Amino acid sequence: MKKAARNLRMRRTVFSVAFILVCLLSGVGGLICRSCNLSIPFHGCLLDFGTCRTKAGQYCIKEVHFKGGIQWYSVKGCTENLDKCFKEIVTAHEIYYAYCCHQPLCNF
């Protein structure tokens, strides 16, 4: 009796783990993106928020800010909408690029 109960628990555990892995790998519920509110070159992410999950119509984004030809910082996360994607803004003192992508953790 104990062996049958143990086998049943083991099957449930294996099934649950397999189901969770399938959901994570298939992208159910959106795309997983890296989320960092401040990343400095040669130091990495200073304000690390881990990851974020996109909703329908959203992308992973990486915003890069240059000043005087030198990259000062970047911001990574999930877009609110497509309007923020693929922008390039050039001013007298700063250049801003926004790259978007649609694969898991593509904004590293």
Biopython code that builds the backbone (N, CA, C, O; Angstrom):
import numpy as np
from Bio.PDB.StructureBuilder import StructureBuilder

atoms = [
    (1, "MET", "N", (0.825, -1.198, 0.000)),
    (1, "MET", "CA", (0.000, 0.000, 0.000)),
    (1, "MET", "C", (0.869, 1.263, 0.000)),
    (1, "MET", "O", (0.607, 2.205, -0.748)),
    (2, "LYS", "N", (1.908, 1.271, 0.848)),
    (2, "LYS", "CA", (2.781, 2.430, 0.921)),
    (2, "LYS", "C", (3.544, 2.639, -0.382)),
    (2, "LYS", "O", (3.770, 3.771, -0.811)),
    (3, "LYS", "N", (3.938, 1.525, -1.004)),
    (3, "LYS", "CA", (4.681, 1.617, -2.255)),
    (3, "LYS", "C", (3.804, 2.205, -3.362)),
    (3, "LYS", "O", (4.288, 2.998, -4.169)),
    (4, "ALA", "N", (2.545, 1.838, -3.412)),
    (4, "ALA", "CA", (1.617, 2.371, -4.416)),
    (4, "ALA", "C", (1.388, 3.865, -4.208)),
    (4, "ALA", "O", (1.332, 4.624, -5.176)),
    (5, "ALA", "N", (1.254, 4.289, -2.953)),
    (5, "ALA", "CA", (1.062, 5.714, -2.664)),
    (5, "ALA", "C", (2.308, 6.515, -3.040)),
    (5, "ALA", "O", (2.209, 7.626, -3.560)),
    (6, "ARG", "N", (3.483, 5.940, -2.772)),
    (6, "ARG", "CA", (4.738, 6.605, -3.101)),
    (6, "ARG", "C", (4.887, 6.736, -4.616)),
    (6, "ARG", "O", (5.324, 7.776, -5.108)),
    (7, "ASN", "N", (4.524, 5.676, -5.366)),
    (7, "ASN", "CA", (4.581, 5.726, -6.828)),
    (7, "ASN", "C", (3.621, 6.769, -7.387)),
    (7, "ASN", "O", (3.950, 7.476, -8.339)),
    (8, "LEU", "N", (2.440, 6.861, -6.795)),
    (8, "LEU", "CA", (1.460, 7.852, -7.243)),
    (8, "LEU", "C", (1.978, 9.276, -7.011)),
    (8, "LEU", "O", (1.852, 10.135, -7.884)),
    (9, "ARG", "N", (2.564, 9.523, -5.825)),
    (9, "ARG", "CA", (3.141, 10.839, -5.533)),
    (9, "ARG", "C", (4.285, 11.167, -6.494)),
    (9, "ARG", "O", (4.411, 12.300, -6.958)),
    (10, "MET", "N", (5.112, 10.171, -6.786)),
    (10, "MET", "CA", (6.236, 10.369, -7.697)),
    (10, "MET", "C", (5.742, 10.715, -9.092)),
    (10, "MET", "O", (6.292, 11.606, -9.741)),
    (11, "ARG", "N", (4.702, 10.015, -9.565)),
    (11, "ARG", "CA", (4.134, 10.312, -10.884)),
    (11, "ARG", "C", (3.560, 11.717, -10.934)),
    (11, "ARG", "O", (3.756, 12.434, -11.915)),
    (12, "ARG", "N", (2.850, 12.117, -9.882)),
    (12, "ARG", "CA", (2.288, 13.474, -9.832)),
    (12, "ARG", "C", (3.396, 14.520, -9.859)),
    (12, "ARG", "O", (3.284, 15.532, -10.551)),
    (13, "THR", "N", (4.461, 14.275, -9.106)),
    (13, "THR", "CA", (5.578, 15.220, -9.070)),
    (13, "THR", "C", (6.238, 15.333, -10.432)),
    (13, "THR", "O", (6.497, 16.440, -10.902)),
    (14, "VAL", "N", (6.512, 14.216, -11.065)),
    (14, "VAL", "CA", (7.141, 14.224, -12.389)),
    (14, "VAL", "C", (6.232, 14.915, -13.403)),
    (14, "VAL", "O", (6.704, 15.713, -14.213)),
    (15, "PHE", "N", (4.947, 14.619, -13.364)),
    (15, "PHE", "CA", (4.002, 15.260, -14.276)),
    (15, "PHE", "C", (3.958, 16.771, -14.049)),
    (15, "PHE", "O", (3.939, 17.539, -15.011)),
    (16, "SER", "N", (3.942, 17.203, -12.790)),
    (16, "SER", "CA", (3.892, 18.632, -12.470)),
    (16, "SER", "C", (5.142, 19.352, -12.962)),
    (16, "SER", "O", (5.044, 20.430, -13.549)),
    (17, "VAL", "N", (6.296, 18.777, -12.733)),
    (17, "VAL", "CA", (7.551, 19.378, -13.188)),
    (17, "VAL", "C", (7.584, 19.445, -14.710)),
    (17, "VAL", "O", (7.983, 20.463, -15.276)),
    (18, "ALA", "N", (7.174, 18.385, -15.369)),
    (18, "ALA", "CA", (7.151, 18.370, -16.832)),
    (18, "ALA", "C", (6.186, 19.423, -17.374)),
    (18, "ALA", "O", (6.497, 20.102, -18.353)),
    (19, "PHE", "N", (5.031, 19.563, -16.751)),
    (19, "PHE", "CA", (4.057, 20.561, -17.187)),
    (19, "PHE", "C", (4.612, 21.976, -17.028)),
    (19, "PHE", "O", (4.451, 22.805, -17.924)),
    (20, "ILE", "N", (5.251, 22.258, -15.919)),
    (20, "ILE", "CA", (5.831, 23.585, -15.685)),
    (20, "ILE", "C", (6.925, 23.878, -16.701)),
    (20, "ILE", "O", (6.991, 24.987, -17.231)),
    (21, "LEU", "N", (7.783, 22.905, -16.981)),
    (21, "LEU", "CA", (8.843, 23.105, -17.970)),
    (21, "LEU", "C", (8.283, 23.355, -19.360)),
    (21, "LEU", "O", (8.779, 24.220, -20.080)),
    (22, "VAL", "N", (7.259, 22.612, -19.743)),
    (22, "VAL", "CA", (6.634, 22.819, -21.049)),
    (22, "VAL", "C", (6.046, 24.224, -21.140)),
    (22, "VAL", "O", (6.189, 24.885, -22.169)),
    (23, "CYS", "N", (5.392, 24.687, -20.086)),
    (23, "CYS", "CA", (4.816, 26.039, -20.086)),
    (23, "CYS", "C", (5.895, 27.103, -20.197)),
    (23, "CYS", "O", (5.738, 28.066, -20.947)),
    (24, "LEU", "N", (6.984, 26.942, -19.464)),
    (24, "LEU", "CA", (8.063, 27.929, -19.510)),
    (24, "LEU", "C", (8.758, 27.946, -20.862)),
    (24, "LEU", "O", (9.061, 29.019, -21.384)),
    (25, "LEU", "N", (9.012, 26.795, -21.430)),
    (25, "LEU", "CA", (9.729, 26.724, -22.690)),
    (25, "LEU", "C", (8.866, 27.086, -23.888)),
    (25, "LEU", "O", (9.392, 27.533, -24.907)),
    (26, "SER", "N", (7.574, 26.907, -23.793)),
    (26, "SER", "CA", (6.709, 27.219, -24.930)),
    (26, "SER", "C", (6.290, 28.682, -24.963)),
    (26, "SER", "O", (5.678, 29.118, -25.937)),
    (27, "GLY", "N", (6.599, 29.441, -23.935)),
    (27, "GLY", "CA", (6.285, 30.856, -23.950)),
    (27, "GLY", "C", (4.849, 31.167, -23.570)),
    (27, "GLY", "O", (4.349, 32.231, -23.935)),
    (28, "VAL", "N", (4.173, 30.296, -22.861)),
    (28, "VAL", "CA", (2.808, 30.557, -22.430)),
    (28, "VAL", "C", (2.821, 31.790, -21.533)),
    (28, "VAL", "O", (3.577, 31.842, -20.564)),
    (29, "GLY", "N", (2.009, 32.760, -21.841)),
    (29, "GLY", "CA", (1.922, 33.948, -21.005)),
    (29, "GLY", "C", (2.921, 35.016, -21.371)),
    (29, "GLY", "O", (3.073, 35.970, -20.608)),
    (30, "GLY", "N", (3.608, 34.918, -22.483)),
    (30, "GLY", "CA", (4.498, 35.972, -22.927)),
    (30, "GLY", "C", (5.951, 35.562, -22.957)),
    (30, "GLY", "O", (6.315, 34.410, -22.720)),
    (31, "LEU", "N", (6.746, 36.536, -23.252)),
    (31, "LEU", "CA", (8.174, 36.381, -23.448)),
    (31, "LEU", "C", (8.902, 36.826, -22.189)),
    (31, "LEU", "O", (8.485, 37.794, -21.553)),
    (32, "ILE", "N", (9.971, 36.147, -21.815)),
    (32, "ILE", "CA", (10.746, 36.548, -20.649)),
    (32, "ILE", "C", (11.897, 37.423, -21.122)),
    (32, "ILE", "O", (12.657, 37.033, -22.008)),
    (33, "CYS", "N", (12.023, 38.599, -20.534)),
    (33, "CYS", "CA", (13.065, 39.560, -20.903)),
    (33, "CYS", "C", (13.895, 39.925, -19.680)),
    (33, "CYS", "O", (13.408, 39.868, -18.551)),
    (34, "ARG", "N", (15.118, 40.290, -19.904)),
    (34, "ARG", "CA", (15.993, 40.794, -18.845)),
    (34, "ARG", "C", (15.489, 42.177, -18.454)),
    (34, "ARG", "O", (15.113, 42.964, -19.323)),
    (35, "SER", "N", (15.477, 42.485, -17.154)),
    (35, "SER", "CA", (14.991, 43.770, -16.671)),
    (35, "SER", "C", (16.051, 44.414, -15.782)),
    (35, "SER", "O", (16.364, 43.913, -14.702)),
    (36, "CYS", "N", (16.594, 45.527, -16.253)),
    (36, "CYS", "CA", (17.633, 46.246, -15.517)),
    (36, "CYS", "C", (17.381, 47.736, -15.716)),
    (36, "CYS", "O", (17.334, 48.212, -16.850)),
    (37, "ASN", "N", (17.220, 48.468, -14.632)),
    (37, "ASN", "CA", (16.897, 49.882, -14.733)),
    (37, "ASN", "C", (18.125, 50.767, -14.930)),
    (37, "ASN", "O", (17.986, 51.931, -15.305)),
    (38, "LEU", "N", (19.330, 50.234, -14.683)),
    (38, "LEU", "CA", (20.555, 50.990, -14.908)),
    (38, "LEU", "C", (21.718, 50.035, -15.104)),
    (38, "LEU", "O", (22.107, 49.324, -14.178)),
    (39, "SER", "N", (22.268, 50.018, -16.296)),
    (39, "SER", "CA", (23.428, 49.182, -16.610)),
    (39, "SER", "C", (24.520, 50.093, -17.148)),
    (39, "SER", "O", (24.303, 50.848, -18.095)),
    (40, "ILE", "N", (25.701, 50.014, -16.533)),
    (40, "ILE", "CA", (26.827, 50.860, -16.913)),
    (40, "ILE", "C", (27.890, 49.972, -17.557)),
    (40, "ILE", "O", (28.169, 48.885, -17.052)),
    (41, "PRO", "N", (28.492, 50.422, -18.674)),
    (41, "PRO", "CA", (29.528, 49.619, -19.323)),
    (41, "PRO", "C", (30.668, 49.275, -18.351)),
    (41, "PRO", "O", (31.051, 50.094, -17.516)),
    (42, "PHE", "N", (31.184, 48.091, -18.470)),
    (42, "PHE", "CA", (32.290, 47.551, -17.669)),
    (42, "PHE", "C", (31.920, 47.286, -16.207)),
    (42, "PHE", "O", (32.746, 46.764, -15.460)),
    (43, "HIS", "N", (30.703, 47.631, -15.780)),
    (43, "HIS", "CA", (30.254, 47.350, -14.420)),
    (43, "HIS", "C", (29.038, 46.427, -14.416)),
    (43, "HIS", "O", (28.808, 45.707, -13.444)),
    (44, "GLY", "N", (28.272, 46.445, -15.483)),
    (44, "GLY", "CA", (27.075, 45.619, -15.567)),
    (44, "GLY", "C", (25.868, 46.309, -14.962)),
    (44, "GLY", "O", (25.826, 47.533, -14.832)),
    (45, "CYS", "N", (24.905, 45.512, -14.601)),
    (45, "CYS", "CA", (23.630, 46.024, -14.103)),
    (45, "CYS", "C", (23.749, 46.443, -12.645)),
    (45, "CYS", "O", (24.143, 45.647, -11.793)),
    (46, "LEU", "N", (23.408, 47.696, -12.362)),
    (46, "LEU", "CA", (23.449, 48.209, -10.995)),
    (46, "LEU", "C", (22.087, 48.133, -10.318)),
    (46, "LEU", "O", (22.007, 47.877, -9.117)),
    (47, "LEU", "N", (21.016, 48.353, -11.076)),
    (47, "LEU", "CA", (19.650, 48.262, -10.546)),
    (47, "LEU", "C", (18.954, 47.099, -11.234)),
    (47, "LEU", "O", (18.144, 47.290, -12.140)),
    (48, "ASP", "N", (19.282, 45.891, -10.791)),
    (48, "ASP", "CA", (18.793, 44.665, -11.427)),
    (48, "ASP", "C", (17.414, 44.306, -10.896)),
    (48, "ASP", "O", (17.220, 44.151, -9.690)),
    (49, "PHE", "N", (16.460, 44.176, -11.810)),
    (49, "PHE", "CA", (15.110, 43.758, -11.450)),
    (49, "PHE", "C", (14.833, 42.331, -11.900)),
    (49, "PHE", "O", (13.685, 41.887, -11.867)),
    (50, "GLY", "N", (15.874, 41.600, -12.324)),
    (50, "GLY", "CA", (15.709, 40.211, -12.731)),
    (50, "GLY", "C", (15.135, 40.089, -14.122)),
    (50, "GLY", "O", (15.817, 40.371, -15.108)),
    (51, "THR", "N", (13.874, 39.667, -14.208)),
    (51, "THR", "CA", (13.228, 39.491, -15.501)),
    (51, "THR", "C", (11.831, 40.105, -15.468)),
    (51, "THR", "O", (11.271, 40.368, -14.404)),
    (52, "CYS", "N", (11.294, 40.322, -16.647)),
    (52, "CYS", "CA", (9.897, 40.745, -16.782)),
    (52, "CYS", "C", (9.272, 39.873, -17.859)),
    (52, "CYS", "O", (9.984, 39.268, -18.661)),
    (53, "ARG", "N", (7.964, 39.806, -17.883)),
    (53, "ARG", "CA", (7.241, 38.988, -18.852)),
    (53, "ARG", "C", (6.373, 39.896, -19.706)),
    (53, "ARG", "O", (5.609, 40.712, -19.190)),
    (54, "THR", "N", (6.500, 39.742, -21.026)),
    (54, "THR", "CA", (5.718, 40.573, -21.940)),
    (54, "THR", "C", (4.280, 40.088, -22.030)),
    (54, "THR", "O", (3.952, 38.952, -21.687)),
    (55, "LYS", "N", (3.454, 40.979, -22.498)),
    (55, "LYS", "CA", (2.063, 40.645, -22.821)),
    (55, "LYS", "C", (1.942, 40.681, -24.337)),
    (55, "LYS", "O", (2.927, 40.940, -25.027)),
    (56, "ALA", "N", (0.776, 40.432, -24.852)),
    (56, "ALA", "CA", (0.560, 40.437, -26.301)),
    (56, "ALA", "C", (0.934, 41.795, -26.888)),
    (56, "ALA", "O", (0.518, 42.832, -26.369)),
    (57, "GLY", "N", (1.712, 41.793, -27.960)),
    (57, "GLY", "CA", (2.103, 43.025, -28.627)),
    (57, "GLY", "C", (3.299, 43.728, -28.009)),
    (57, "GLY", "O", (3.671, 44.810, -28.463)),
    (58, "GLN", "N", (3.907, 43.151, -26.994)),
    (58, "GLN", "CA", (5.074, 43.754, -26.367)),
    (58, "GLN", "C", (6.341, 43.010, -26.788)),
    (58, "GLN", "O", (6.289, 41.878, -27.268)),
    (59, "TYR", "N", (7.484, 43.679, -26.596)),
    (59, "TYR", "CA", (8.778, 43.131, -26.958)),
    (59, "TYR", "C", (9.758, 43.332, -25.813)),
    (59, "TYR", "O", (9.494, 44.082, -24.874)),
    (60, "CYS", "N", (10.901, 42.645, -25.908)),
    (60, "CYS", "CA", (12.030, 42.957, -25.040)),
    (60, "CYS", "C", (12.702, 44.193, -25.633)),
    (60, "CYS", "O", (12.790, 44.326, -26.854)),
    (61, "ILE", "N", (13.173, 45.088, -24.782)),
    (61, "ILE", "CA", (13.788, 46.322, -25.261)),
    (61, "ILE", "C", (15.106, 46.563, -24.543)),
    (61, "ILE", "O", (15.275, 46.209, -23.376)),
    (62, "LYS", "N", (16.030, 47.171, -25.266)),
    (62, "LYS", "CA", (17.283, 47.639, -24.693)),
    (62, "LYS", "C", (17.488, 49.065, -25.188)),
    (62, "LYS", "O", (17.636, 49.292, -26.389)),
    (63, "GLU", "N", (17.496, 50.015, -24.279)),
    (63, "GLU", "CA", (17.708, 51.420, -24.600)),
    (63, "GLU", "C", (19.145, 51.774, -24.244)),
    (63, "GLU", "O", (19.584, 51.540, -23.118)),
    (64, "VAL", "N", (19.879, 52.336, -25.200)),
    (64, "VAL", "CA", (21.284, 52.676, -24.993)),
    (64, "VAL", "C", (21.456, 54.177, -25.165)),
    (64, "VAL", "O", (20.968, 54.759, -26.134)),
    (65, "HIS", "N", (22.157, 54.807, -24.210)),
    (65, "HIS", "CA", (22.372, 56.254, -24.227)),
    (65, "HIS", "C", (23.865, 56.547, -24.398)),
    (65, "HIS", "O", (24.694, 56.090, -23.611)),
    (66, "PHE", "N", (24.190, 57.319, -25.444)),
    (66, "PHE", "CA", (25.567, 57.723, -25.728)),
    (66, "PHE", "C", (25.685, 59.224, -25.524)),
    (66, "PHE", "O", (24.760, 59.979, -25.824)),
    (67, "LYS", "N", (26.822, 59.643, -25.016)),
    (67, "LYS", "CA", (27.097, 61.070, -24.854)),
    (67, "LYS", "C", (28.567, 61.285, -25.178)),
    (67, "LYS", "O", (29.436, 60.658, -24.573)),
    (68, "GLY", "N", (28.847, 62.164, -26.122)),
    (68, "GLY", "CA", (30.226, 62.407, -26.524)),
    (68, "GLY", "C", (30.888, 61.197, -27.149)),
    (68, "GLY", "O", (32.102, 61.030, -27.030)),
    (69, "GLY", "N", (30.112, 60.344, -27.817)),
    (69, "GLY", "CA", (30.641, 59.156, -28.461)),
    (69, "GLY", "C", (30.904, 57.998, -27.513)),
    (69, "GLY", "O", (31.420, 56.966, -27.942)),
    (70, "ILE", "N", (30.566, 58.139, -26.241)),
    (70, "ILE", "CA", (30.801, 57.104, -25.236)),
    (70, "ILE", "C", (29.465, 56.630, -24.695)),
    (70, "ILE", "O", (28.584, 57.436, -24.395)),
    (71, "GLN", "N", (29.317, 55.306, -24.572)),
    (71, "GLN", "CA", (28.089, 54.770, -23.984)),
    (71, "GLN", "C", (28.097, 55.057, -22.491)),
    (71, "GLN", "O", (29.007, 54.632, -21.780)),
    (72, "TRP", "N", (27.087, 55.776, -22.013)),
    (72, "TRP", "CA", (26.996, 56.121, -20.595)),
    (72, "TRP", "C", (26.234, 55.075, -19.815)),
    (72, "TRP", "O", (26.687, 54.626, -18.762)),
    (73, "TYR", "N", (25.083, 54.685, -20.322)),
    (73, "TYR", "CA", (24.286, 53.684, -19.617)),
    (73, "TYR", "C", (23.272, 53.064, -20.559)),
    (73, "TYR", "O", (23.052, 53.553, -21.667)),
    (74, "SER", "N", (22.655, 51.977, -20.101)),
    (74, "SER", "CA", (21.573, 51.352, -20.848)),
    (74, "SER", "C", (20.502, 50.892, -19.868)),
    (74, "SER", "O", (20.753, 50.708, -18.677)),
    (75, "VAL", "N", (19.307, 50.715, -20.405)),
    (75, "VAL", "CA", (18.144, 50.261, -19.640)),
    (75, "VAL", "C", (17.545, 49.091, -20.406)),
    (75, "VAL", "O", (17.414, 49.144, -21.628)),
    (76, "LYS", "N", (17.181, 48.028, -19.682)),
    (76, "LYS", "CA", (16.611, 46.831, -20.316)),
    (76, "LYS", "C", (15.289, 46.495, -19.661)),
    (76, "LYS", "O", (15.107, 46.719, -18.465)),
    (77, "GLY", "N", (14.359, 45.954, -20.446)),
    (77, "GLY", "CA", (13.081, 45.555, -19.878)),
    (77, "GLY", "C", (12.081, 45.149, -20.936)),
    (77, "GLY", "O", (12.451, 44.712, -22.026)),
    (78, "CYS", "N", (10.805, 45.296, -20.605)),
    (78, "CYS", "CA", (9.696, 44.982, -21.503)),
    (78, "CYS", "C", (9.065, 46.286, -21.978)),
    (78, "CYS", "O", (8.924, 47.226, -21.196)),
    (79, "THR", "N", (8.686, 46.350, -23.247)),
    (79, "THR", "CA", (8.054, 47.557, -23.776)),
    (79, "THR", "C", (6.612, 47.645, -23.300)),
    (79, "THR", "O", (5.976, 46.636, -22.995)),
    (80, "GLU", "N", (6.119, 48.854, -23.243)),
    (80, "GLU", "CA", (4.696, 49.054, -22.965)),
    (80, "GLU", "C", (3.901, 48.906, -24.259)),
    (80, "GLU", "O", (2.796, 48.364, -24.268)),
    (81, "ASN", "N", (4.483, 49.396, -25.348)),
    (81, "ASN", "CA", (3.862, 49.260, -26.661)),
    (81, "ASN", "C", (4.947, 49.365, -27.728)),
    (81, "ASN", "O", (6.110, 49.596, -27.397)),
    (82, "LEU", "N", (4.597, 49.202, -28.977)),
    (82, "LEU", "CA", (5.548, 49.188, -30.075)),
    (82, "LEU", "C", (6.128, 50.568, -30.382)),
    (82, "LEU", "O", (7.128, 50.661, -31.093)),
    (83, "ASP", "N", (5.527, 51.643, -29.864)),
    (83, "ASP", "CA", (5.987, 52.994, -30.143)),
    (83, "ASP", "C", (7.412, 53.258, -29.655)),
    (83, "ASP", "O", (8.106, 54.103, -30.221)),
    (84, "LYS", "N", (7.861, 52.552, -28.616)),
    (84, "LYS", "CA", (9.199, 52.766, -28.075)),
    (84, "LYS", "C", (10.279, 52.023, -28.855)),
    (84, "LYS", "O", (11.469, 52.281, -28.672)),
    (85, "CYS", "N", (9.866, 51.102, -29.724)),
    (85, "CYS", "CA", (10.821, 50.237, -30.421)),
    (85, "CYS", "C", (11.486, 50.928, -31.604)),
    (85, "CYS", "O", (10.899, 51.778, -32.274)),
    (86, "PHE", "N", (12.722, 50.533, -31.831)),
    (86, "PHE", "CA", (13.479, 50.904, -33.018)),
    (86, "PHE", "C", (13.550, 52.414, -33.218)),
    (86, "PHE", "O", (13.369, 52.917, -34.327)),
    (87, "LYS", "N", (13.817, 53.118, -32.134)),
    (87, "LYS", "CA", (13.948, 54.574, -32.185)),
    (87, "LYS", "C", (15.422, 54.951, -32.179)),
    (87, "LYS", "O", (16.246, 54.256, -31.585)),
    (88, "GLU", "N", (15.742, 56.033, -32.831)),
    (88, "GLU", "CA", (17.069, 56.633, -32.758)),
    (88, "GLU", "C", (16.849, 58.141, -32.666)),
    (88, "GLU", "O", (16.322, 58.763, -33.589)),
    (89, "ILE", "N", (17.256, 58.706, -31.557)),
    (89, "ILE", "CA", (17.097, 60.146, -31.346)),
    (89, "ILE", "C", (18.490, 60.749, -31.195)),
    (89, "ILE", "O", (19.258, 60.352, -30.318)),
    (90, "VAL", "N", (18.805, 61.700, -32.051)),
    (90, "VAL", "CA", (20.109, 62.347, -32.016)),
    (90, "VAL", "C", (19.901, 63.813, -31.671)),
    (90, "VAL", "O", (19.188, 64.526, -32.377)),
    (91, "THR", "N", (20.526, 64.266, -30.579)),
    (91, "THR", "CA", (20.510, 65.680, -30.199)),
    (91, "THR", "C", (21.951, 66.192, -30.251)),
    (91, "THR", "O", (22.868, 65.448, -30.596)),
    (92, "ALA", "N", (22.138, 67.438, -29.912)),
    (92, "ALA", "CA", (23.480, 68.021, -29.939)),
    (92, "ALA", "C", (24.410, 67.361, -28.931)),
    (92, "ALA", "O", (25.625, 67.350, -29.128)),
    (93, "HIS", "N", (23.860, 66.813, -27.858)),
    (93, "HIS", "CA", (24.700, 66.282, -26.787)),
    (93, "HIS", "C", (24.540, 64.790, -26.529)),
    (93, "HIS", "O", (25.355, 64.201, -25.818)),
    (94, "GLU", "N", (23.516, 64.171, -27.085)),
    (94, "GLU", "CA", (23.225, 62.789, -26.730)),
    (94, "GLU", "C", (22.630, 62.027, -27.911)),
    (94, "GLU", "O", (21.953, 62.605, -28.761)),
    (95, "ILE", "N", (22.896, 60.716, -27.949)),
    (95, "ILE", "CA", (22.288, 59.817, -28.920)),
    (95, "ILE", "C", (21.577, 58.723, -28.136)),
    (95, "ILE", "O", (22.130, 58.170, -27.186)),
    (96, "TYR", "N", (20.366, 58.419, -28.534)),
    (96, "TYR", "CA", (19.527, 57.423, -27.858)),
    (96, "TYR", "C", (19.104, 56.390, -28.888)),
    (96, "TYR", "O", (18.566, 56.740, -29.939)),
    (97, "TYR", "N", (19.345, 55.112, -28.588)),
    (97, "TYR", "CA", (18.911, 54.013, -29.434)),
    (97, "TYR", "C", (17.989, 53.115, -28.627)),
    (97, "TYR", "O", (18.211, 52.899, -27.435)),
    (98, "ALA", "N", (16.961, 52.595, -29.269)),
    (98, "ALA", "CA", (16.071, 51.615, -28.641)),
    (98, "ALA", "C", (15.962, 50.407, -29.565)),
    (98, "ALA", "O", (15.393, 50.496, -30.653)),
    (99, "TYR", "N", (16.510, 49.279, -29.122)),
    (99, "TYR", "CA", (16.453, 48.040, -29.872)),
    (99, "TYR", "C", (15.380, 47.153, -29.257)),
    (99, "TYR", "O", (15.305, 47.027, -28.035)),
    (100, "CYS", "N", (14.558, 46.546, -30.084)),
    (100, "CYS", "CA", (13.557, 45.603, -29.598)),
    (100, "CYS", "C", (13.779, 44.252, -30.268)),
    (100, "CYS", "O", (14.257, 44.172, -31.400)),
    (101, "CYS", "N", (13.425, 43.203, -29.549)),
    (101, "CYS", "CA", (13.561, 41.857, -30.093)),
    (101, "CYS", "C", (12.443, 40.989, -29.526)),
    (101, "CYS", "O", (11.789, 41.366, -28.554)),
    (102, "HIS", "N", (12.228, 39.836, -30.132)),
    (102, "HIS", "CA", (11.090, 39.006, -29.765)),
    (102, "HIS", "C", (11.500, 37.558, -29.565)),
    (102, "HIS", "O", (10.914, 36.649, -30.152)),
    (103, "GLN", "N", (12.524, 37.347, -28.720)),
    (103, "GLN", "CA", (12.982, 36.019, -28.324)),
    (103, "GLN", "C", (13.306, 36.063, -26.848)),
    (103, "GLN", "O", (13.645, 37.131, -26.338)),
    (104, "PRO", "N", (13.216, 34.953, -26.140)),
    (104, "PRO", "CA", (13.507, 34.964, -24.709)),
    (104, "PRO", "C", (14.902, 35.476, -24.383)),
    (104, "PRO", "O", (15.887, 35.012, -24.958)),
    (105, "LEU", "N", (14.989, 36.421, -23.471)),
    (105, "LEU", "CA", (16.245, 36.992, -22.961)),
    (105, "LEU", "C", (17.139, 37.535, -24.067)),
    (105, "LEU", "O", (18.362, 37.452, -23.960)),
    (106, "CYS", "N", (16.555, 38.090, -25.127)),
    (106, "CYS", "CA", (17.330, 38.595, -26.251)),
    (106, "CYS", "C", (17.897, 39.990, -26.001)),
    (106, "CYS", "O", (18.692, 40.478, -26.804)),
    (107, "ASN", "N", (17.507, 40.639, -24.912)),
    (107, "ASN", "CA", (17.995, 41.996, -24.643)),
    (107, "ASN", "C", (19.137, 42.011, -23.642)),
    (107, "ASN", "O", (19.307, 42.984, -22.907)),
    (108, "PHE", "N", (19.923, 40.938, -23.608)),
    (108, "PHE", "CA", (21.055, 40.866, -22.701)),
    (108, "PHE", "C", (22.017, 41.892, -23.068)),
    (108, "PHE", "O", (23.063, 42.014, -22.429)),
]
sb = StructureBuilder()
sb.init_structure("model")
sb.init_model(0)
sb.init_chain("A")
sb.init_seg("    ")
for serial, (resi, resn, name, xyz) in enumerate(atoms, 1):
    if name == "N":
        sb.init_residue(resn, " ", resi, " ")
    sb.init_atom(name, np.array(xyz, "f"), 0.0, 1.0, " ", f" {name:<3s}", serial, name[0])
structure = sb.get_structure()
